[in-house]
Amino acid sequence: MSRTKTIIFAVAALLVAGCSEPEQAPSYDQSSRSYSGKSDTRPWESSQYKGDREQWTRDLARRAANLNEYSRTR
C-alpha cells in the first residue's frame, strides 16, 4: 500500500510541475521605464550588407521574384 501511495504522489507532483509556466514577459527598468532586454539590429545592419539598406531591399525583391512560380515557368 505504501508503494501505491508513493507512485500516486509522484504522478501528482509531476502533473503539477508540468502545468507551471515560467514568466516570459520582457523585463523593464522601473526607474527609467525603458526596455532592458536584448537590443535588436536591423537586417541591413548585418556584416553581409554593412548598413546598405538599398542593397538589402534589392536582394529581398530578387528573392521574392525567384519565389514567384509564374515568372519561373515562363
Secondary structure, DSSP 8 states (H G I E B T S, - for coil): -HHHHHHHHHHHHHHHHHT-----S--EETTTTEE-S-----GGGSTTTTT-HHHHHHHHHHHHHHT-HHHHH-
